[in-house]
Amino acid sequence: MSATPVEVLWRPGCPFCVKLRVGLMVLGVRATWRNIWDDPEASALVRAHNQGNETVPTVRVGSVVLTNPSAGKVRSLARRSSGR
């Protein structure tokens, strides 16, 4: 059984996004990365889950949305959501 898809909403220049990217790579977690400055839908999703703010990284794992989570939390949620 594969892990639940992970989607990371990010923006260039964000140090927290870089930290998450490195952490996910180290843990072997695959994610789809969507730049909120290039993707209006991603920007709207981030604002909807962060009281109108464009706080990144915002991560969606299945139906769960997290703001600035650790890589370990993302991996755990992706595995738990897929029944692993």
C-alpha positions in Angstrom: 0.0 0.0 0.0 1.4 3.4 -0.9 1.5 6.5 1.3 -1.2 9.2 1.0 -0.1 11.9 -1.4 1.7 14.9 0.1 1.2 18.4 -1.3 3.4 21.2 -0.1 2.4 24.8 -0.8 5.5 27.0 -0.7 7.1 30.2 -2.0 10.6 31.2 -3.1 12.8 32.6 -0.4 11.0 30.9 2.5 13.6 29.3 4.8 11.0 27.1 6.5 10.1 25.7 3.1 13.8 24.9 2.4 14.0 23.2 5.8 10.9 21.1 5.1 12.1 20.2 1.6 15.5 18.9 3.0 13.7 17.0 5.8 11.3 15.3 3.5 14.1 14.3 1.1 16.1 12.8 4.0 13.1 10.9 5.2 12.3 9.7 1.6 8.9 11.4 1.5 7.8 12.3 -2.0 5.7 15.4 -2.3 4.2 17.6 -5.0 5.4 21.2 -4.5 3.2 24.1 -5.6 4.5 27.6 -5.7 1.8 29.9 -4.3 3.2 32.9 -6.3 2.7 31.0 -9.6 -0.4 29.0 -8.7 -3.6 31.0 -7.7 -5.4 27.9 -6.5 -2.5 27.0 -4.2 -2.4 30.6 -2.9 -6.2 30.5 -2.2 -5.9 27.2 -0.3 -3.1 28.6 1.9 -5.1 31.8 2.7 -8.2 29.7 3.4 -6.3 27.6 6.0 -4.3 30.4 7.6 -6.8 33.2 8.4 -6.2 35.0 5.2 -2.4 34.9 5.5 0.0 33.3 3.0 1.8 31.3 5.6 4.1 28.7 4.2 4.9 25.9 4.1 1.3 24.7 4.2 1.0 21.0 3.7 -2.0 18.9 2.6 -1.9 15.2 3.3 -5.2 13.7 2.2 -7.9 15.9 3.8 -5.6 17.2 6.5 -3.9 20.6 6.2 -1.0 21.6 8.4 0.9 24.9 8.6 4.7 24.7 9.0 4.8 21.1 10.1 8.0 19.1 10.7 9.1 16.6 8.1 8.6 13.8 10.7 5.0 14.9 11.3 4.3 14.9 7.5 5.8 11.4 7.1 3.8 10.1 10.1 0.5 11.5 8.8 1.1 10.2 5.3 1.8 6.8 6.6 -1.1 6.8 9.1 -3.5 8.1 6.4 -2.6 5.2 4.1 -3.0 2.6 6.8 0.7 1.8 7.1 
